[in-house]
Amino acid sequence: MPPFTLFASKHTGPAGRATPPFRRLALLGPLLGLLLGTALSGCGGGVMAVNYIASQSELKASANLSDTDLADLRDGRLTALRERYDHVPADRLSDGQLSLLCDVRLKLQDFGRAQLCNETLAVRAARNGDAALIGKVRGRRALFALAQQRYGDAVAELEGNQNEGARYVRALAQARLGKTAETRDAAALLGRQFKPRPVFYAASLYAAAGDCGQSLRLLEDPERRLLADYGLTALSAGASASPSGGASANPSGGANANPSGGASANKAPFRLDVFDDFSYGWFGDFSFAPAANVYVEMLAAQCMAETGRTAMAVDRLNRLLAFPDLPAYRDVHWAAMYRLGRLRQQAGDRDGALSLFRSAAEVVEQSRATILSEDGRIAFALDKQQLYGDLVDGLLRQGRQEQALEVVERAKSRVLVDMLSSRRDFAPDDLPVGEARQLLAQLDEAQASFSTIALRGDGGAAGGGTDAALSAIRAANGRIRSRSPSLAPLVSAVPFRFAELTAVLQPGEAGVVYYNVGDHWYAFVLSSGTARTVDLGTPPVRTLVLQFLKQLSDPASTGYSAAARALGDAVLTPVLAGASGQKLLIVPHGPLHYVPFAAIDGAGGPLVAQRAIRMAPSLSALVATRSRPGMTAGAADRRGAIFGNPARREAGLNLPGAEAEAQAIAHIYPKSDLFLRGQATLDQFRSAAQGKAFVHIAAHGLFQPADPLASRLLFSPSGDNSGDLTVGDLYGMRLDSSLAVLSACQTGLSDVSPGDDLIGLVRGFMFSGVGGVVATYWNVADESTALLMQTFYSRLKSGASAQEALQAGQTAVRQRFPHPFYWAPFALMGGDARL
């Protein structure tokens, strides 16, 4: 089911083409912000207050919380609390403390570690037969699933749970699965009540099911008074309420309202927190729950726009954007700008719309950079692609190709760039290490200060609040950029400019960057410092890719040439005319990430017969990795680390061809370290691979589509070490090599998230400091692989680049084994190294 929309209009594209209505804008993003209570910092809710429904003494007694714990909760120092608990073994934490740690990690959108924490708690609950604790565990699982768009899992976890929060989350997931009848039933049940929370749940569910009319009827109902008493006007009128606590909202939903429909001066903010309803722990009764007035106002604006009440929608969106603490509401902040931009676009004000789209994208970029976990960043990017699509479309209409390409790079989730930015162990070549550490410490301090201010709700506090804290972060980044240009792109995930992006191209190399907006595809062709956009129309790319891969996977197939030509006609032939030079850098998008471009027929046979090719997840990733020091440490003496046919305990994993391949490469590069069979251990890899000119691994590899971070290479076990090298392990290593060759099965495969992020071994090696990675798309054959690798390394030895050497190797195999099954699976990803 497509996401829900508030605005949909037909419009004309850059070349006068008619484009279909944009998919419906997701309501789930702001709602998830409410459920998880996350702020711009990724560290908690926005305008927050502590609700002392349970006394501190009760909390201390029931969960073994210390005075320091309570102070951190009260003041919003969730990161400090998490770090303190992280240093305590899990088995020494009480159930209450461990539950609190799970909540903190979830609030920080550190989904991976939050899930591990939650499963540890699940084991305890099952062992002790604690039904209440099992309910909490399943509730958290549902929120994990909802945030990661696993809607079926969210529904399954909440089966049989009849409390309000469970019904709400389950019904949201059912709406995304297309089960709107179930969503409406849940909304009708919740909407019979008069308390503000269930009424808000019901109004949200009606909107999610596509019935904004009914949603507004609940919001504006004169008896329930949700919008009148708990919209943003009410919050502003009641601003004198203490930000550190105060009376709970009137449970009747408006008994204190004055006759004119405004809020009484002493009305506390309306607060929602699904954690409370699930009884998750101290984020309910002892709570940093966001003031839900912002969400009430946003829901009203969305539904007014949907039902044609445009002027009122514009008024409420402007009211939201004028709210001083809106930056603390990450999902609402960007969405309000974007939705106002769509309304201006519909009114014909395209310049005004483009300005708002830009501002919304800047908010998204700032927000992404403050989320600490990889899976949190990916989840955050899921519903933002429509914004970037509108921004790209608007820029292309105005003929601003270069700026459109910059936005395309921002649209890609950029987790690799963000993760590079999170590292602090750099040694820049243009700044003393001591000064670099000092600048990094200043940046860390500014980011921590912002997190604490956002958590405490001090947006308008003396000293500037969130605005001053954001300015401090920008100033710290500015000092780094002025003092160390080589360090700057590694510590600040700022968008790169066109000149920086195109600087990754080599002499004689053109670039092609693919991007799709809905079903419409574009290609940016980069050559000689210029960009040209090719409108590819609406080809059935996914279908063509599946047909092509089906032919390539069977060495006995005979239809591969036709499939290669069909895909080439759709995405390759139109761009080659403008891509001059003998080398080609390709940045795929969506399903094209799974395609071996070497085998696509671009009019004149396979592309590998015409160009030397390399791939990249994004131009930004290349900019970031090429700036890293130390990636050519072993290049002077051409020493490599070669691992072949590791001895495994499992039956059927002996690879004699891989062993012969490794020996042949060691003969070409005799100064290299060679590890075969039982010597090819993970411990040897950790000690011998760092700083080598190249690393070659001829072994079994395994891609895990259900859990890409667990994809692995299989080394020999030693002692208690299983020998498995996972993507997660690579994130903790510093290899700093020019080239890694993964001559194993499926090493090039990655999971592609909706934000176009890649999760797999290639990205792991790039993060560890490897310039270029040769990897495979499918299981490879021994004989053809041996021929390819011998040709590849011989050409490297004679002075060719990796890009040129791989083309030579694939050509040699193609002459002997014409079917692309044998020569197409290898691809160079990242930098083009010379050894």
Protein Blocks (a to p, Z undefined) as FASTA:
>chain_A
ZZddfbdcddddfkopacdddddddfklmmmmmmnopafkonacfddcdddfbcfklmmm
mnopafklmmmmmnopamlmmmmmmmpcfklpcfklmmmmmmmmmmnopaklmmmmmmmm
mmmmmmnopaklmmmmmmmmmmmmmmnopaklmmmmmgoiacfklmmmmmmmmmmnopam
lmmmmmmmmmmpmbfklmmmmmmmmmmnopaklmmmmmmomklommmmmmmklmmmmmmp
cfkbccdddfkopampcfkopacfklccddddfklmnonbjmlmmccbdcfklmmmmmmm
mmmmmnopamlmmmmmmmmmmpmklmmmmmlmmmmmmmmmmmmmmnopamlmmmmmmmmm
mmmmmmmmmpmbfklmmmmmmmmmmmmmmmmmmmmmnopaklmmmmmmmmpnolmmmmmm
mpccbccfkbcfklmmmmmmmmmmmmmmmmmmmmnopmmgghhimmlmmmmmmmmmmmmm
mmmmmlmmmmoccdcdfklmmmmpcghiacdddddehjbccddddeehiacdddebjadf
klmmmmmmmmmmpmkbcklmmmmmmmmmmmmmmmmmmmgcjbdcdddehjllmpcfklpc
gehiafklmpccdddfbfklmmmmmmpghilmmmmnopacddehiacfbghiacfklmmm
mmmmmmmmmmbccdehjlmcfklmmmmmgopabdcddddddddfklmmlgccddddehjb
noiacfklmmmpcfkpabdcddbehklgccddfkopacdfklmmmmnopabdcddfbdcd
fklmmmmmmmmmmmmmnopafklmmmmmmmmmmmmmmblklmmmpccehjdddZZ
